Protein backbone atom coordinates (compact mmCIF):
# COMPACT_ATOMS: atom_id res chain seq x y z
CA UNK A 1 0.00 0.00 0.00
CA UNK A 2 1.31 3.41 -0.94
CA UNK A 3 1.55 6.26 1.57
CA UNK A 4 -1.28 8.22 -0.09
CA UNK A 5 -3.59 5.21 0.12
CA UNK A 6 -2.77 4.75 3.80
CA UNK A 7 -3.44 8.42 4.51
CA UNK A 8 -6.71 8.13 2.59
CA UNK A 9 -7.76 5.22 4.82
CA UNK A 10 -6.78 7.04 8.01
CA UNK A 11 -8.65 10.25 7.15
CA UNK A 12 -11.66 8.30 5.92
CA UNK A 13 -11.74 6.29 9.15
CA UNK A 14 -11.64 9.50 11.19
CA UNK A 15 -14.46 10.97 9.08
CA UNK A 16 -16.57 7.83 9.42
CA UNK A 17 -15.97 7.65 13.18
CA UNK A 18 -16.77 11.30 13.80
CA UNK A 19 -19.88 11.11 11.61
CA UNK A 20 -21.04 7.92 13.34
CA UNK A 21 -20.67 9.68 16.69
CA UNK A 22 -22.74 12.64 15.46
CA UNK A 23 -25.28 10.17 14.04
CA UNK A 24 -25.60 8.53 17.46
CA UNK A 25 -26.10 11.92 19.15
CA UNK A 26 -28.72 12.93 16.58
CA UNK A 27 -30.58 9.63 16.98
CA UNK A 28 -30.55 10.02 20.75
CA UNK A 29 -31.84 13.59 20.46
CA UNK A 30 -34.57 12.46 18.06
CA UNK A 31 -35.67 9.66 20.40
CA UNK A 32 -35.88 11.99 23.38
CA UNK A 33 -37.45 14.98 21.62
CA UNK A 34 -39.26 13.59 18.58
CA UNK A 35 -38.19 16.66 16.62
CA UNK A 36 -38.07 16.41 12.85
CA UNK A 37 -34.90 18.49 12.80
CA UNK A 38 -33.07 15.74 14.69
CA UNK A 39 -34.30 13.15 12.18
CA UNK A 40 -32.90 15.30 9.36
CA UNK A 41 -29.57 15.49 11.19
CA UNK A 42 -29.49 11.73 11.77
CA UNK A 43 -30.14 10.94 8.10
CA UNK A 44 -27.62 13.58 7.02
CA UNK A 45 -24.86 12.21 9.22
CA UNK A 46 -25.85 8.69 8.19
CA UNK A 47 -25.20 9.61 4.56
CA UNK A 48 -21.76 10.90 5.50
CA UNK A 49 -21.01 7.54 7.14
CA UNK A 50 -22.23 5.70 4.02
CA UNK A 51 -20.07 7.90 1.79
CA UNK A 52 -17.05 7.53 4.06
CA UNK A 53 -17.30 3.74 4.13
CA UNK A 54 -18.59 2.90 0.64
CA UNK A 55 -16.22 5.11 -1.33
CA UNK A 56 -12.93 3.57 -0.15
CA UNK A 57 -14.41 0.06 -0.34
CA UNK A 58 -15.37 0.66 -3.96
CA UNK A 59 -12.06 2.40 -4.67
CA UNK A 60 -9.91 -0.46 -3.40
CA UNK A 61 -12.11 -3.12 -5.03
CA UNK A 62 -11.77 -1.45 -8.42
CA UNK A 63 -8.09 -0.55 -7.88
CA UNK A 64 -9.10 3.12 -8.08
CA UNK A 65 -10.40 2.61 -11.61
CA UNK A 66 -13.02 5.10 -12.80
CA UNK A 67 -12.07 7.69 -10.20
CA UNK A 68 -14.52 10.17 -11.72
CA UNK A 69 -17.47 7.92 -10.87
CA UNK A 70 -16.16 7.41 -7.33
CA UNK A 71 -15.83 11.16 -6.83
CA UNK A 72 -19.27 11.80 -8.31
CA UNK A 73 -20.98 9.33 -5.98
CA UNK A 74 -18.99 10.52 -2.95
CA UNK A 75 -19.67 14.18 -3.66
CA UNK A 76 -23.34 13.44 -4.34
CA UNK A 77 -23.74 11.69 -0.98
CA UNK A 78 -21.91 14.46 0.86
CA UNK A 79 -23.99 17.14 -0.91
CA UNK A 80 -27.22 15.34 0.02
CA UNK A 81 -26.05 15.02 3.61
CA UNK A 82 -25.19 18.71 3.84
CA UNK A 83 -28.60 19.61 2.38
CA UNK A 84 -30.24 17.55 5.14
CA UNK A 85 -28.08 19.14 7.83
CA UNK A 86 -28.96 22.60 6.49
CA UNK A 87 -32.59 21.54 6.28
CA UNK A 88 -32.53 20.60 9.94
CA UNK A 89 -31.72 24.22 10.72
CA UNK A 90 -34.61 25.47 8.60
CA UNK A 91 -37.28 23.18 10.05
CA UNK A 92 -39.59 25.04 12.37
CA UNK A 93 -41.86 23.08 14.66
CA UNK A 94 -44.33 25.21 16.57
CA UNK A 95 -45.32 23.86 19.94
CA UNK A 96 -42.07 22.06 20.69
CA UNK A 97 -40.32 22.72 23.95
CA UNK A 98 -37.08 24.53 23.42
CA UNK A 99 -36.05 24.60 27.09
CA UNK A 100 -34.28 21.69 28.70
CA UNK A 101 -34.82 23.25 32.14
CA UNK A 102 -37.68 21.55 34.04
CA UNK A 103 -40.75 23.75 34.65
CA UNK A 104 -40.22 23.66 38.41
CA UNK A 105 -36.66 24.96 38.07
CA UNK A 106 -37.74 27.56 35.50
CA UNK A 107 -40.44 28.86 37.86
CA UNK A 108 -37.93 29.09 40.69
CA UNK A 109 -35.53 31.05 38.49
CA UNK A 110 -38.28 33.42 37.30
CA UNK A 111 -39.32 34.20 40.88
CA UNK A 112 -35.91 35.67 41.70
Backbone as a chain_set.jsonl record, in Angstrom:
{"seq": "XXXXXXXXXXXXXXXXXXXXXXXXXXXXXXXXXXXXXXXXXXXXXXXXXXXXXXXXXXXXXXXXXXXXXXXXXXXXXXXXXXXXXXXXXXXXXXXXXXXXXXXXXXXXXXXX", "coords": {"N": [[0.852, -1.179, 0.0], [0.549, 2.162, -0.849], [1.778, 5.314, 0.481], [-0.048, 7.445, 0.167], [-2.456, 6.088, -0.144], [-2.689, 4.875, 2.35], [-2.897, 7.162, 3.989], [-5.302, 8.11, 2.993], [-7.045, 6.096, 3.891], [-6.787, 6.439, 6.673], [-7.732, 9.104, 7.117], [-10.308, 8.804, 6.132], [-11.337, 6.915, 7.884], [-11.331, 8.401, 10.263], [-13.194, 10.392, 9.539], [-15.49, 8.776, 9.135], [-15.799, 7.724, 11.727], [-16.175, 10.051, 13.317], [-18.503, 11.042, 12.124], [-20.253, 8.916, 12.609], [-20.428, 9.111, 15.372], [-21.696, 11.619, 15.627], [-24.059, 10.921, 14.351], [-25.091, 9.065, 16.193], [-25.551, 10.787, 18.388], [-27.492, 12.475, 17.234], [-29.554, 10.638, 16.727], [-30.169, 9.888, 19.352], [-31.05, 12.356, 20.341], [-33.273, 12.699, 18.704], [-34.881, 10.551, 19.53], [-35.429, 11.299, 22.177], [-36.642, 13.788, 21.909], [-38.307, 13.808, 19.665], [-38.236, 15.537, 17.559], [-38.405, 16.716, 14.24], [-36.244, 17.975, 13.076], [-34.043, 16.755, 14.269], [-34.229, 14.229, 13.177], [-33.657, 14.804, 10.51], [-30.988, 15.583, 10.827], [-29.883, 13.142, 11.719], [-30.25, 11.441, 9.48], [-28.756, 12.887, 7.63], [-26.116, 12.788, 8.744], [-25.869, 10.061, 8.691], [-25.707, 9.579, 5.943], [-23.205, 10.678, 5.444], [-21.604, 8.837, 6.782], [-22.137, 6.556, 5.223], [-21.059, 7.414, 2.757], [-18.393, 7.752, 3.539], [-17.61, 5.169, 4.143], [-18.39, 3.511, 1.965], [-17.16, 4.607, -0.328], [-14.209, 4.28, -0.14], [-14.189, 1.475, -0.014], [-15.269, 0.729, -2.495], [-13.339, 1.981, -4.076], [-10.907, 0.612, -3.505], [-11.645, -1.956, -4.256], [-11.958, -1.706, -6.988], [-9.47, -1.031, -7.732], [-8.967, 1.688, -7.788], [-9.977, 2.399, -10.228], [-11.86, 4.218, -12.643], [-12.103, 6.766, -11.34], [-13.484, 9.142, -11.552], [-16.21, 8.45, -11.385], [-16.289, 7.45, -8.79], [-15.707, 9.786, -7.335], [-17.896, 11.337, -8.085], [-20.113, 9.944, -6.98], [-19.387, 9.989, -4.256], [-19.242, 12.787, -3.759], [-21.873, 13.439, -4.366], [-23.3, 12.073, -2.333], [-22.264, 13.382, -0.064], [-23.099, 16.005, -0.622], [-25.901, 15.675, -0.527], [-26.128, 14.967, 2.146], [-25.262, 17.307, 3.428], [-27.261, 19.038, 2.59], [-29.418, 17.98, 4.003], [-28.541, 18.424, 6.634], [-28.445, 21.233, 6.629], [-31.143, 21.624, 6.129], [-32.202, 20.742, 8.515], [-31.745, 22.876, 10.14], [-33.5, 24.703, 9.142], [-36.002, 23.76, 9.628], [-38.989, 24.366, 11.205], [-40.793, 23.905, 14.11], [-43.637, 24.502, 15.492], [-44.807, 24.676, 18.844], [-43.081, 22.899, 20.054], [-40.949, 22.1, 22.786], [-38.46, 24.183, 23.697], [-36.822, 24.577, 25.857], [-34.621, 22.968, 28.093], [-34.636, 23.014, 30.704], [-36.351, 21.971, 33.586], [-39.846, 22.644, 34.313], [-40.372, 23.276, 37.002], [-37.901, 24.169, 37.951], [-37.508, 26.316, 36.236], [-39.606, 28.011, 37.0], [-38.775, 28.624, 39.589], [-36.442, 30.049, 39.021], [-37.511, 32.242, 37.669], [-38.888, 33.525, 39.653], [-37.025, 34.879, 41.15]], "CA": [[0.0, 0.0, 0.0], [1.307, 3.408, -0.935], [1.55, 6.263, 1.567], [-1.275, 8.216, -0.091], [-3.591, 5.207, 0.124], [-2.772, 4.751, 3.802], [-3.437, 8.418, 4.51], [-6.71, 8.134, 2.594], [-7.765, 5.222, 4.816], [-6.785, 7.043, 8.008], [-8.65, 10.251, 7.146], [-11.663, 8.298, 5.918], [-11.736, 6.287, 9.145], [-11.644, 9.496, 11.193], [-14.455, 10.971, 9.079], [-16.574, 7.834, 9.421], [-15.975, 7.651, 13.177], [-16.774, 11.303, 13.804], [-19.876, 11.107, 11.614], [-21.038, 7.922, 13.34], [-20.669, 9.682, 16.695], [-22.737, 12.635, 15.457], [-25.283, 10.174, 14.043], [-25.603, 8.527, 17.461], [-26.098, 11.918, 19.151], [-28.722, 12.931, 16.582], [-30.585, 9.63, 16.983], [-30.553, 10.022, 20.753], [-31.843, 13.589, 20.457], [-34.57, 12.465, 18.056], [-35.668, 9.664, 20.399], [-35.876, 11.991, 23.381], [-37.448, 14.978, 21.619], [-39.257, 13.587, 18.585], [-38.188, 16.662, 16.622], [-38.075, 16.408, 12.854], [-34.9, 18.488, 12.805], [-33.066, 15.74, 14.695], [-34.296, 13.152, 12.183], [-32.897, 15.303, 9.359], [-29.567, 15.489, 11.187], [-29.491, 11.734, 11.765], [-30.139, 10.939, 8.102], [-27.618, 13.585, 7.024], [-24.861, 12.206, 9.219], [-25.85, 8.686, 8.193], [-25.201, 9.614, 4.563], [-21.755, 10.904, 5.502], [-21.008, 7.543, 7.143], [-22.227, 5.704, 4.022], [-20.067, 7.896, 1.787], [-17.045, 7.533, 4.059], [-17.3, 3.74, 4.129], [-18.594, 2.904, 0.643], [-16.218, 5.114, -1.329], [-12.934, 3.567, -0.146], [-14.409, 0.063, -0.338], [-15.371, 0.661, -3.962], [-12.064, 2.405, -4.67], [-9.914, -0.455, -3.403], [-12.114, -3.116, -5.029], [-11.77, -1.447, -8.423], [-8.086, -0.553, -7.879], [-9.102, 3.118, -8.081], [-10.403, 2.609, -11.613], [-13.017, 5.098, -12.798], [-12.067, 7.69, -10.204], [-14.518, 10.175, -11.719], [-17.473, 7.922, -10.868], [-16.158, 7.413, -7.331], [-15.83, 11.156, -6.832], [-19.268, 11.797, -8.308], [-20.98, 9.327, -5.979], [-18.99, 10.521, -2.954], [-19.671, 14.181, -3.665], [-23.337, 13.439, -4.335], [-23.743, 11.692, -0.985], [-21.908, 14.464, 0.86], [-23.99, 17.135, -0.915], [-27.219, 15.34, 0.018], [-26.054, 15.022, 3.608], [-25.19, 18.709, 3.845], [-28.596, 19.61, 2.381], [-30.239, 17.553, 5.136], [-28.078, 19.139, 7.83], [-28.959, 22.601, 6.489], [-32.593, 21.537, 6.276], [-32.534, 20.6, 9.935], [-31.721, 24.218, 10.723], [-34.61, 25.474, 8.601], [-37.281, 23.176, 10.047], [-39.592, 25.037, 12.368], [-41.86, 23.079, 14.665], [-44.33, 25.206, 16.568], [-45.322, 23.855, 19.936], [-42.073, 22.057, 20.694], [-40.325, 22.725, 23.946], [-37.078, 24.527, 23.418], [-36.054, 24.598, 27.091], [-34.282, 21.689, 28.702], [-34.816, 23.247, 32.139], [-37.684, 21.551, 34.038], [-40.75, 23.75, 34.654], [-40.219, 23.655, 38.407], [-36.665, 24.96, 38.069], [-37.742, 27.555, 35.495], [-40.44, 28.857, 37.86], [-37.931, 29.092, 40.689], [-35.534, 31.052, 38.487], [-38.283, 33.417, 37.295], [-39.318, 34.197, 40.885], [-35.907, 35.674, 41.705]], "C": [[0.891, 1.234, 0.0], [0.929, 4.342, 0.216], [0.227, 7.004, 1.377], [-2.517, 7.372, 0.166], [-3.787, 5.013, 1.621], [-3.35, 5.998, 4.446], [-4.923, 8.556, 4.185], [-7.538, 7.273, 3.547], [-7.852, 5.824, 6.215], [-7.789, 8.196, 8.079], [-10.093, 9.815, 6.954], [-12.193, 7.628, 7.186], [-12.108, 7.335, 10.188], [-12.976, 10.138, 10.826], [-15.633, 10.058, 9.41], [-16.842, 7.752, 10.922], [-16.636, 8.888, 13.751], [-18.237, 11.415, 13.36], [-20.775, 10.102, 12.315], [-21.354, 8.411, 14.751], [-21.768, 10.737, 16.631], [-24.081, 11.99, 15.126], [-25.9, 9.637, 15.327], [-26.209, 9.633, 18.32], [-27.427, 12.383, 18.556], [-29.856, 11.934, 16.795], [-31.081, 9.708, 18.424], [-31.426, 11.256, 20.96], [-33.219, 13.407, 19.823], [-35.462, 11.591, 18.942], [-36.214, 10.404, 21.619], [-36.798, 13.165, 23.082], [-38.528, 14.755, 20.567], [-39.238, 14.671, 17.527], [-37.73, 16.222, 15.243], [-36.663, 16.863, 12.512], [-33.834, 17.464, 13.179], [-33.072, 14.539, 13.747], [-33.517, 13.552, 10.935], [-31.395, 15.176, 9.625], [-29.089, 14.041, 11.162], [-29.316, 11.167, 10.359], [-28.95, 11.592, 7.398], [-26.288, 13.004, 7.442], [-24.746, 10.742, 8.804], [-25.326, 8.611, 6.768], [-23.698, 9.868, 4.518], [-21.047, 9.594, 5.842], [-21.016, 6.608, 5.938], [-21.179, 6.117, 3.007], [-18.653, 7.576, 2.243], [-16.65, 6.059, 4.033], [-17.354, 3.161, 2.713], [-17.56, 3.362, -0.386], [-14.87, 4.406, -1.285], [-13.08, 2.077, -0.454], [-14.465, -0.111, -1.85], [-14.045, 1.009, -4.622], [-11.035, 1.28, -4.635], [-10.343, -1.707, -4.171], [-11.877, -2.942, -6.522], [-10.362, -0.954, -8.719], [-8.063, 0.908, -8.336], [-9.383, 3.383, -9.554], [-11.667, 3.45, -11.614], [-13.153, 6.037, -11.6], [-13.138, 8.767, -10.312], [-15.858, 9.7, -11.156], [-17.435, 7.859, -9.339], [-16.341, 8.799, -6.724], [-17.247, 11.686, -6.992], [-20.206, 11.236, -7.243], [-20.66, 9.882, -4.592], [-19.481, 11.949, -2.776], [-21.187, 14.29, -3.618], [-23.884, 13.093, -2.966], [-23.439, 12.786, 0.031], [-22.812, 15.674, 0.634], [-25.39, 16.883, -0.352], [-27.21, 15.426, 1.536], [-26.006, 16.465, 4.102], [-26.531, 19.41, 3.639], [-29.524, 19.222, 3.526], [-29.828, 18.255, 6.431], [-28.571, 20.589, 7.789], [-30.475, 22.629, 6.665], [-33.02, 21.408, 7.721], [-32.542, 21.955, 10.639], [-32.94, 25.033, 10.301], [-35.973, 24.958, 9.066], [-37.776, 23.886, 11.299], [-40.762, 24.2, 12.835], [-42.545, 23.824, 15.805], [-44.835, 24.232, 17.626], [-44.289, 22.954, 20.58], [-41.44, 22.825, 21.837], [-38.855, 22.943, 23.656], [-36.208, 24.444, 24.671], [-35.801, 23.185, 27.595], [-34.474, 21.79, 30.218], [-36.22, 22.785, 32.529], [-38.523, 22.765, 34.454], [-40.58, 24.21, 36.09], [-38.982, 24.538, 38.607], [-36.819, 26.308, 37.352], [-38.573, 28.528, 36.328], [-39.629, 29.453, 38.995], [-36.996, 30.195, 40.219], [-36.273, 32.349, 38.147], [-38.742, 34.206, 38.533], [-38.248, 35.09, 41.47], [-35.857, 37.028, 41.139]], "O": [[1.859, 1.325, 0.756], [-0.116, 4.173, 0.844], [-0.534, 7.167, 2.331], [-3.526, 7.889, 0.644], [-4.918, 4.988, 2.106], [-4.19, 5.911, 5.342], [-5.703, 9.055, 4.996], [-8.622, 7.683, 3.964], [-8.891, 5.723, 6.868], [-8.603, 8.255, 9.001], [-11.003, 10.393, 7.548], [-13.371, 7.764, 7.516], [-13.089, 7.173, 10.913], [-13.799, 10.401, 11.702], [-16.657, 10.521, 9.911], [-18.0, 7.715, 11.34], [-17.547, 8.791, 14.573], [-19.097, 11.833, 14.135], [-21.937, 10.4, 12.59], [-22.441, 8.148, 15.267], [-22.665, 10.756, 17.474], [-25.125, 12.464, 15.575], [-27.11, 9.746, 15.524], [-27.268, 9.44, 18.917], [-28.377, 12.654, 19.29], [-30.997, 12.335, 17.019], [-32.281, 9.603, 18.678], [-32.428, 11.201, 21.674], [-34.217, 13.904, 20.346], [-36.654, 11.86, 19.087], [-37.343, 10.156, 22.042], [-37.647, 13.508, 23.905], [-39.552, 15.437, 20.576], [-40.131, 14.724, 16.681], [-36.781, 15.45, 15.106], [-35.966, 16.204, 11.741], [-32.832, 17.326, 12.477], [-32.037, 13.906, 13.539], [-32.798, 12.734, 10.363], [-30.634, 14.724, 8.769], [-28.012, 13.749, 10.641], [-28.329, 10.484, 10.085], [-28.222, 10.93, 6.658], [-25.423, 12.752, 6.603], [-23.642, 10.242, 8.59], [-24.589, 7.688, 6.421], [-23.0, 9.336, 3.656], [-20.01, 9.277, 5.258], [-20.018, 5.943, 5.661], [-20.484, 5.266, 2.451], [-17.811, 7.176, 1.44], [-15.467, 5.742, 3.911], [-16.466, 2.409, 2.313], [-17.135, 2.57, -1.227], [-14.41, 3.956, -2.335], [-12.202, 1.482, -1.08], [-13.799, -0.979, -2.414], [-13.669, 0.395, -5.621], [-10.362, 1.026, -5.635], [-9.495, -2.439, -4.682], [-11.626, -3.913, -7.236], [-10.083, -0.508, -9.832], [-7.241, 1.301, -9.164], [-9.071, 4.456, -10.071], [-12.456, 3.389, -10.671], [-14.192, 6.084, -10.941], [-13.644, 9.252, -9.3], [-16.566, 10.477, -10.515], [-18.422, 8.173, -8.673], [-17.042, 8.964, -5.726], [-17.743, 12.406, -6.125], [-21.005, 11.976, -6.668], [-21.573, 10.211, -3.834], [-20.073, 12.279, -1.749], [-21.728, 15.138, -2.908], [-24.819, 13.733, -2.484], [-24.267, 13.082, 0.893], [-23.247, 16.305, 1.598], [-25.994, 17.781, 0.235], [-28.17, 15.901, 2.143], [-26.651, 16.799, 5.096], [-26.899, 20.282, 4.426], [-30.33, 20.038, 3.974], [-30.684, 18.635, 7.23], [-29.055, 21.111, 8.793], [-31.02, 23.547, 7.276], [-34.077, 21.905, 8.111], [-33.263, 22.15, 11.618], [-33.363, 25.943, 11.014], [-36.982, 25.646, 8.912], [-37.073, 23.987, 12.304], [-41.625, 23.829, 12.04], [-42.087, 23.782, 16.947], [-45.237, 23.109, 17.321], [-44.596, 22.296, 21.574], [-41.408, 24.055, 21.838], [-38.107, 21.999, 23.401], [-34.995, 24.261, 24.571], [-36.675, 22.32, 27.525], [-34.475, 20.781, 30.922], [-37.189, 23.165, 31.873], [-37.984, 23.782, 34.89], [-40.637, 25.408, 36.368], [-39.022, 25.526, 39.34], [-36.308, 27.323, 37.824], [-38.285, 29.725, 36.363], [-39.769, 30.631, 39.325], [-36.777, 31.171, 40.937], [-35.722, 33.436, 38.317], [-38.957, 35.416, 38.456], [-38.571, 35.998, 42.236], [-34.981, 37.815, 41.499]]}, "num_chains": 1, "name": "protein.A"}
